[in-house]
Amino acid sequence: MILLAKIGVGLMGTAVVSGAMLCSEGFMAIKVHEKRANGTNISLILPAAIVPATLAVIPNDHLAQASEQLQPYMPLFDAALPALEECPDGVLVEVTDPHEHVLITKDGGSVNVDVNDSDEIVHVSIPLRAALSTLHEIAESNGRI
């Protein structure tokens, strides 16, 4: 009986630590609403730690071009994203024209991108820490940085 209790406590502790690690970088939110009749509605909330983990299983040759293009800008991202975390929340970019509206805001430790056009409404929220680790993962995928 005591052995089963120890196994249960060990499994529960492992589950709690795993959950904490998975959620450590925050959550991404992705919502898409098509405005047409019977249009698709997608709403996902995922741990942001999934993205770098997913990139780790993609073959490096699939990311080679993105890696080469990203590498020259990594010092900029390394300076800008932590500084952006320290900035007050608010609107970063807003573009309005007769057929669409794009709004990029900073809210807490996340950047939100909202697009509303004649066909669909899209919302994406990405934690800044997860964005930086993802950029590093892509840049390093070609073996050079």
Residue frames as a rotation matrix with the C-alpha (Angstrom) as fourth column:
MET 1
0.563 0.827 0.000 0.00
0.827 -0.563 0.000 0.00
0.000 0.000 -1.000 0.00
ILE 2
0.488 -0.472 -0.734 2.80
0.092 -0.808 0.582 2.44
-0.868 -0.352 -0.351 0.86
LEU 3
-0.580 -0.715 0.390 4.57
0.439 0.129 0.889 1.51
-0.686 0.687 0.239 -2.39
LEU 4
-0.088 0.648 0.757 1.45
0.981 -0.077 0.179 2.45
0.174 0.758 -0.629 -4.39
ALA 5
0.813 0.365 -0.454 1.23
0.484 -0.857 0.178 5.76
-0.324 -0.364 -0.873 -2.53
LYS 6
-0.001 -0.904 -0.427 4.89
0.086 -0.425 0.901 6.54
-0.996 -0.036 0.078 -3.34
ILE 7
-0.640 -0.164 0.751 4.32
0.718 0.221 0.660 5.70
-0.274 0.961 -0.023 -7.01
GLY 8
0.359 0.880 0.310 1.21
0.923 -0.384 0.020 7.91
0.137 0.279 -0.951 -7.05
VAL 9
0.691 -0.178 -0.700 3.06
0.216 -0.874 0.435 10.81
-0.689 -0.452 -0.566 -5.45
GLY 10
-0.414 -0.909 0.048 5.93
0.249 -0.062 0.967 10.39
-0.876 0.412 0.252 -7.93
LEU 11
-0.427 0.339 0.838 3.55
0.904 0.124 0.410 10.38
0.036 0.932 -0.359 -10.91
MET 12
0.677 0.728 -0.106 1.64
0.735 -0.675 0.058 13.39
-0.030 -0.117 -0.993 -9.59
GLY 13
0.363 -0.635 -0.682 4.86
0.132 -0.689 0.712 15.32
-0.922 -0.349 -0.166 -8.99
THR 14
-0.646 -0.602 0.468 6.08
0.501 0.128 0.856 14.51
-0.575 0.788 0.220 -12.49
ALA 15
-0.008 0.748 0.664 2.78
0.981 -0.123 0.150 15.68
0.194 0.652 -0.732 -13.98
VAL 16
0.800 0.314 -0.512 2.89
0.474 -0.854 0.216 18.97
-0.369 -0.415 -0.832 -12.05
VAL 17
-0.031 -0.900 -0.435 6.52
0.061 -0.436 0.898 19.72
-0.998 0.001 0.069 -12.99
SER 18
-0.628 -0.150 0.764 5.87
0.720 0.260 0.643 18.79
-0.295 0.954 -0.055 -16.65
GLY 19
0.383 0.863 0.329 2.84
0.914 -0.406 0.003 21.07
0.137 0.300 -0.944 -16.75
ALA 20
0.674 -0.199 -0.711 4.79
0.223 -0.864 0.452 23.93
-0.704 -0.463 -0.538 -15.20
MET 21
-0.441 -0.898 0.007 7.61
0.217 -0.098 0.971 23.53
-0.871 0.430 0.238 -17.73
LEU 22
-0.406 0.353 0.843 5.16
0.913 0.195 0.358 23.37
-0.038 0.915 -0.401 -20.64
CYS 23
0.616 0.764 0.191 3.43
0.755 -0.642 0.132 26.57
0.224 0.063 -0.973 -19.52
SER 24
0.095 -0.656 -0.748 6.60
0.781 -0.416 0.465 28.47
-0.617 -0.629 0.473 -18.54
GLU 25
-0.869 -0.474 0.138 6.71
0.446 -0.634 0.632 30.57
-0.213 0.611 0.763 -21.72
GLY 26
-0.530 0.751 -0.395 3.01
-0.506 -0.653 -0.563 31.44
-0.681 -0.099 0.726 -21.65
PHE 27
-0.115 0.629 0.769 0.24
0.549 0.685 -0.479 30.65
-0.828 0.367 -0.424 -24.09
MET 28
-0.982 -0.075 -0.172 -0.42
-0.112 -0.500 0.859 31.46
-0.150 0.863 0.483 -27.74
ALA 29
-0.079 0.992 0.102 -3.94
0.179 0.115 -0.977 32.23
-0.981 -0.059 -0.187 -28.89
ILE 30
-0.983 -0.141 -0.116 -5.00
-0.096 -0.142 0.985 31.80
-0.155 0.980 0.126 -32.49
LYS 31
-0.133 0.987 0.089 -8.53
0.301 0.126 -0.945 32.65
-0.944 -0.099 -0.314 -33.64
VAL 32
-0.987 -0.080 -0.140 -9.83
-0.112 -0.284 0.952 32.68
-0.116 0.955 0.272 -37.21
HIS 33
-0.146 0.986 0.085 -13.40
0.290 0.125 -0.949 33.52
-0.946 -0.114 -0.304 -38.22
GLU 34
-0.918 -0.056 0.392 -14.43
0.396 -0.123 0.910 33.39
-0.003 0.991 0.136 -41.87
LYS 35
-0.702 0.625 -0.340 -17.23
-0.351 -0.720 -0.599 35.86
-0.619 -0.301 0.725 -42.54
ARG 36
-0.606 0.498 -0.621 -18.98
-0.653 0.135 0.745 33.82
0.455 0.857 0.243 -45.24
ALA 37
0.456 0.842 0.289 -21.98
-0.886 0.396 0.242 31.55
0.089 -0.367 0.926 -44.63
ASN 38
0.997 -0.073 -0.022 -20.86
0.076 0.971 0.228 28.26
0.005 -0.229 0.973 -43.07
GLY 39
0.418 -0.898 0.139 -17.40
-0.473 -0.345 -0.811 29.76
0.776 0.273 -0.569 -42.69
THR 40
0.176 -0.487 -0.856 -14.73
0.605 0.739 -0.296 28.14
0.776 -0.466 0.425 -40.57
ASN 41
0.660 -0.054 0.750 -14.23
-0.575 -0.678 0.457 29.21
0.483 -0.733 -0.478 -36.97
ILE 42
0.285 -0.663 -0.692 -10.99
0.543 0.707 -0.454 28.13
0.790 -0.247 0.561 -35.35
SER 43
0.604 -0.156 0.782 -9.95
-0.635 -0.686 0.354 28.96
0.481 -0.710 -0.514 -31.82
LEU 44
0.482 -0.549 -0.683 -6.76
0.518 0.807 -0.283 27.50
0.707 -0.218 0.673 -30.36
ILE 45
0.660 -0.433 0.615 -4.97
-0.724 -0.585 0.365 28.21
0.202 -0.686 -0.699 -27.11
LEU 46
0.751 -0.489 -0.443 -1.64
0.341 0.862 -0.375 26.39
0.566 0.130 0.814 -26.97
PRO 47
0.685 -0.633 -0.361 1.38
0.287 -0.221 0.932 26.46
-0.670 -0.742 0.030 -24.68
ALA 48
0.825 -0.382 -0.417 3.99
-0.563 -0.621 -0.545 28.58
-0.051 0.684 -0.728 -26.45
ALA 49
-0.066 -0.895 0.442 6.70
-0.709 0.353 0.610 26.06
-0.702 -0.274 -0.658 -25.52
ILE 50
0.483 0.316 0.817 5.25
0.262 0.838 -0.479 23.76
-0.836 0.445 0.322 -28.18
VAL 51
0.972 -0.041 -0.230 6.64
-0.226 -0.422 -0.878 25.90
-0.062 0.906 -0.419 -31.04
PRO 52
0.115 -0.990 -0.085 10.38
-0.993 -0.114 -0.024 25.55
0.014 0.088 -0.996 -30.27
ALA 53
-0.243 -0.157 0.957 9.82
-0.397 0.916 0.050 21.88
-0.885 -0.368 -0.285 -29.44
THR 54
0.722 0.559 0.408 8.08
0.182 0.416 -0.891 21.37
-0.667 0.718 0.199 -32.77
LEU 55
0.772 -0.493 -0.401 10.88
-0.628 -0.495 -0.600 23.15
0.097 0.715 -0.692 -34.63
ALA 56
-0.084 -0.862 0.500 13.35
-0.849 0.324 0.417 20.73
-0.521 -0.389 -0.759 -33.07
VAL 57
-0.069 0.105 0.992 11.83
0.154 0.984 -0.094 17.82
-0.986 0.146 -0.084 -35.00
ILE 58
0.936 0.313 -0.159 11.72
-0.083 -0.244 -0.966 19.61
-0.342 0.918 -0.202 -38.38
PRO 59
0.403 -0.836 0.372 14.71
0.894 0.447 0.036 18.63
-0.196 0.318 0.927 -40.53
ASN 60
-0.019 -0.521 -0.853 17.30
0.338 -0.807 0.485 21.42
-0.941 -0.279 0.191 -40.66
ASP 61
-0.859 -0.358 0.367 17.32
0.447 -0.172 0.878 21.53
-0.251 0.918 0.308 -44.47
HIS 62
0.003 0.935 0.353 13.64
0.941 -0.122 0.316 22.59
0.339 0.332 -0.881 -44.39
LEU 63
0.811 0.287 -0.510 14.60
0.510 -0.775 0.374 25.64
-0.288 -0.563 -0.775 -42.32
ALA 64
-0.099 -0.991 0.094 17.90
0.925 -0.058 0.374 26.46
-0.366 0.124 0.923 -44.05
GLN 65
-0.301 0.001 0.954 16.65
0.667 -0.715 0.211 29.39
0.682 0.699 0.214 -46.12
ALA 66
0.741 0.615 0.269 14.76
0.205 -0.589 0.782 30.94
0.639 -0.525 -0.562 -43.20
SER 67
0.656 -0.569 -0.496 17.83
0.659 0.112 0.744 30.45
-0.368 -0.815 0.448 -41.01
GLU 68
-0.346 -0.842 0.413 20.13
0.938 -0.300 0.175 32.23
-0.023 0.448 0.894 -43.46
GLN 69
-0.099 0.387 0.917 17.74
0.416 -0.821 0.391 35.15
0.904 0.420 -0.080 -43.85
LEU 70
0.841 0.538 -0.057 17.16
0.235 -0.269 0.934 35.46
0.487 -0.799 -0.352 -40.11
GLN 71
0.350 -0.767 -0.538 20.76
0.935 0.317 0.156 35.27
0.051 -0.558 0.828 -38.86
PRO 72
-0.529 -0.625 0.573 21.84
0.581 -0.760 -0.292 38.84
0.618 0.179 0.766 -39.74
TYR 73
-0.070 0.620 0.781 18.90
-0.307 -0.758 0.575 40.23
0.949 -0.200 0.243 -37.74
MET 74
0.320 0.225 -0.920 19.33
0.645 0.659 0.386 38.14
0.694 -0.717 0.066 -34.57
PRO 75
-0.714 -0.566 -0.414 21.29
0.687 -0.449 -0.572 40.87
0.138 -0.692 0.709 -32.69
LEU 76
-0.738 0.533 0.414 18.39
-0.387 -0.837 0.387 43.23
0.553 0.126 0.824 -33.44
PHE 77
0.268 0.881 -0.390 15.82
-0.117 0.432 0.894 40.73
0.956 -0.194 0.219 -32.11
ASP 78
-0.045 -0.370 -0.928 17.99
0.844 0.483 -0.233 40.00
0.534 -0.794 0.290 -29.05
ALA 79
-0.945 -0.305 -0.119 17.96
0.324 -0.814 -0.482 43.71
0.050 -0.494 0.868 -28.19
ALA 80
-0.695 0.686 0.214 14.44
-0.476 -0.662 0.578 44.64
0.539 0.300 0.787 -29.28
LEU 81
0.029 0.822 -0.568 12.28
0.092 0.564 0.821 41.89
0.995 -0.076 -0.059 -27.84
PRO 82
-0.240 -0.106 -0.965 13.49
0.948 0.189 -0.257 42.18
0.209 -0.976 0.055 -24.21
ALA 83
-0.983 -0.112 -0.147 13.19
0.139 -0.972 -0.192 45.97
-0.121 -0.209 0.970 -24.51
LEU 84
-0.513 0.858 -0.003 9.67
-0.349 -0.206 0.914 45.57
0.784 0.470 0.405 -25.89
GLU 85
-0.061 0.454 -0.889 8.77
0.702 0.653 0.285 43.49
0.710 -0.606 -0.359 -22.82
GLU 86
-0.564 -0.262 -0.783 9.71
0.792 -0.441 -0.423 46.49
-0.234 -0.858 0.456 -20.64
CYS 87
-0.925 0.235 0.298 7.64
-0.051 -0.854 0.517 48.96
0.376 0.463 0.802 -22.70
PRO 88
-0.584 0.798 0.145 4.20
-0.402 -0.130 -0.907 50.00
-0.705 -0.588 0.397 -21.54
ASP 89
-0.409 0.547 0.731 1.24
0.710 0.694 -0.122 48.24
-0.574 0.469 -0.672 -23.10
GLY 90
0.058 0.507 -0.860 -0.37
-0.283 -0.818 -0.501 49.88
-0.957 0.272 0.096 -26.09
VAL 91
0.919 0.332 0.214 -0.74
0.140 0.234 -0.962 50.10
-0.370 0.914 0.169 -29.83
LEU 92
-0.113 -0.992 0.062 2.45
0.292 0.027 0.956 49.44
-0.950 0.126 0.287 -31.82
VAL 93
-0.985 -0.134 -0.112 1.06
-0.075 -0.254 0.964 49.60
-0.158 0.958 0.240 -35.36
GLU 94
-0.061 0.987 0.151 -2.39
0.310 0.163 -0.937 50.36
-0.949 -0.011 -0.316 -36.77
VAL 95
-0.972 -0.174 -0.158 -3.25
-0.110 -0.260 0.959 50.31
-0.208 0.950 0.233 -40.46
THR 96
-0.094 0.990 0.106 -6.71
0.291 0.129 -0.948 51.14
-0.952 -0.059 -0.301 -41.70
ASP 97
-0.945 -0.017 -0.327 -7.93
-0.295 -0.389 0.873 51.18
-0.142 0.921 0.362 -45.25
PRO 98
-0.239 0.960 -0.146 -11.40
-0.969 -0.225 0.105 50.79
0.068 0.166 0.984 -46.78
HIS 99
0.379 0.436 -0.816 -11.15
-0.548 0.816 0.182 46.98
0.745 0.379 0.549 -46.96
GLU 100
0.356 -0.253 -0.900 -9.13
0.597 0.802 0.011 45.95
0.719 -0.541 0.436 -43.93
HIS 101
0.655 -0.182 0.733 -7.94
-0.619 -0.686 0.382 46.93
0.434 -0.704 -0.562 -40.49
VAL 102
0.288 -0.658 -0.695 -4.68
0.493 0.725 -0.481 45.67
0.821 -0.204 0.533 -38.97
LEU 103
0.660 -0.057 0.749 -3.83
-0.601 -0.639 0.480 46.30
0.452 -0.767 -0.456 -35.34
ILE 104
0.138 -0.692 -0.708 -0.63
0.476 0.674 -0.566 45.19
0.869 -0.259 0.422 -33.59
THR 105
0.599 0.151 0.787 -0.55
-0.547 -0.641 0.539 45.79
0.585 -0.753 -0.301 -29.86
LYS 106
-0.594 -0.700 -0.396 1.56
-0.009 0.498 -0.867 44.89
0.805 -0.511 -0.302 -26.86
ASP 107
0.461 0.765 0.450 -0.39
-0.616 -0.089 0.782 43.55
0.638 -0.638 0.430 -23.91
GLY 108
0.843 -0.260 0.471 1.61
-0.307 0.487 0.818 42.34
-0.441 -0.834 0.331 -20.93
GLY 109
-0.177 -0.964 0.196 4.33
-0.376 0.251 0.892 40.04
-0.909 0.084 -0.407 -22.18
SER 110
-0.129 0.225 0.966 2.59
0.713 0.698 -0.067 39.32
-0.689 0.680 -0.250 -25.47
VAL 111
-0.818 -0.008 -0.575 2.21
-0.392 -0.724 0.568 40.84
-0.421 0.690 0.589 -28.91
ASN 112
-0.072 0.886 0.457 -1.27
0.386 0.447 -0.807 40.67
-0.920 0.118 -0.374 -30.42
VAL 113
-0.957 -0.135 -0.258 -1.99
-0.190 -0.379 0.906 40.87
-0.220 0.915 0.337 -34.13
ASP 114
-0.120 0.976 0.182 -5.59
0.340 0.212 -0.916 41.50
-0.933 -0.048 -0.358 -35.18
VAL 115
-0.977 -0.115 -0.179 -6.63
-0.136 -0.314 0.940 41.57
-0.165 0.943 0.291 -38.83
ASN 116
-0.095 0.987 0.131 -10.18
0.323 0.155 -0.934 42.31
-0.942 -0.047 -0.333 -39.92
ASP 117
-0.891 -0.161 -0.424 -10.84
-0.331 -0.409 0.851 42.28
-0.310 0.898 0.311 -43.66
SER 118
-0.193 0.904 -0.381 -13.78
-0.980 -0.163 0.110 41.55
0.037 0.394 0.918 -45.92
ASP 119
0.032 0.168 -0.985 -13.24
-0.426 0.894 0.138 37.77
0.904 0.416 0.100 -45.77
GLU 120
0.345 0.004 -0.939 -12.18
0.616 0.754 0.230 36.98
0.709 -0.657 0.257 -42.24
ILE 121
0.679 -0.215 0.702 -11.16
-0.631 -0.660 0.408 38.08
0.376 -0.720 -0.584 -38.78
VAL 122
0.397 -0.647 -0.651 -7.83
0.454 0.755 -0.473 36.78
0.798 -0.108 0.593 -37.48
HIS 123
0.722 -0.244 0.648 -6.36
-0.649 -0.564 0.511 37.19
0.241 -0.789 -0.565 -34.00
VAL 124
0.438 -0.671 -0.599 -2.92
0.478 0.738 -0.477 35.90
0.762 -0.077 0.644 -32.99
SER 125
0.786 -0.246 0.567 -1.34
-0.588 -0.581 0.563 36.46
0.191 -0.776 -0.601 -29.58
ILE 126
0.525 -0.713 -0.465 2.29
0.398 0.689 -0.606 35.43
0.752 0.133 0.646 -29.04
PRO 127
0.897 -0.298 -0.328 4.33
0.246 -0.281 0.928 35.74
-0.368 -0.912 -0.179 -25.83
LEU 128
0.748 -0.641 -0.171 7.52
-0.634 -0.616 -0.468 37.73
0.195 0.458 -0.867 -26.47
ARG 129
-0.018 -0.785 0.619 9.74
-0.782 0.396 0.481 35.20
-0.623 -0.475 -0.622 -24.67
ALA 130
0.276 0.186 0.943 8.40
0.271 0.926 -0.262 32.39
-0.922 0.328 0.205 -26.85
ALA 131
0.997 0.077 -0.011 8.91
0.016 -0.339 -0.941 34.51
-0.076 0.938 -0.339 -29.97
LEU 132
0.410 -0.912 -0.031 12.57
-0.912 -0.411 0.017 35.09
-0.028 0.021 -0.999 -29.11
SER 133
-0.187 -0.490 0.852 13.27
-0.455 0.811 0.367 31.43
-0.870 -0.319 -0.375 -28.36
THR 134
0.602 0.467 0.647 11.52
0.365 0.560 -0.744 30.44
-0.710 0.684 0.167 -31.60
LEU 135
0.919 -0.319 -0.232 13.60
-0.384 -0.593 -0.708 32.90
0.088 0.740 -0.667 -33.62
HIS 136
0.015 -0.954 0.300 16.76
-0.938 0.091 0.335 31.49
-0.347 -0.287 -0.893 -32.04
GLU 137
0.066 0.077 0.995 15.67
-0.036 0.997 -0.074 27.94
-0.997 -0.031 0.069 -32.81
ILE 138
0.908 0.293 0.298 15.13
0.286 0.085 -0.955 28.81
-0.305 0.952 -0.006 -36.49
ALA 139
0.720 -0.675 -0.160 18.38
-0.680 -0.641 -0.355 30.79
0.137 0.364 -0.921 -36.77
GLU 140
-0.138 -0.801 0.582 20.38
-0.851 0.396 0.344 27.98
-0.507 -0.448 -0.737 -35.19
SER 141
0.644 0.495 0.583 18.77
-0.205 0.846 -0.492 25.29
-0.737 0.197 0.647 -37.34
ASN 142
0.923 -0.338 -0.184 21.39
-0.162 0.094 -0.982 25.75
0.350 0.936 0.032 -40.04
GLY 143
0.625 -0.681 -0.382 24.20
0.773 0.609 0.177 25.10
0.112 -0.406 0.907 -37.58
ARG 144
-0.481 -0.797 0.365 25.59
0.717 -0.597 -0.359 28.65
0.504 0.088 0.859 -37.68
ILE 145
0.737 0.592 0.327 25.04
0.372 -0.758 0.536 31.56
0.565 -0.273 -0.779 -35.32
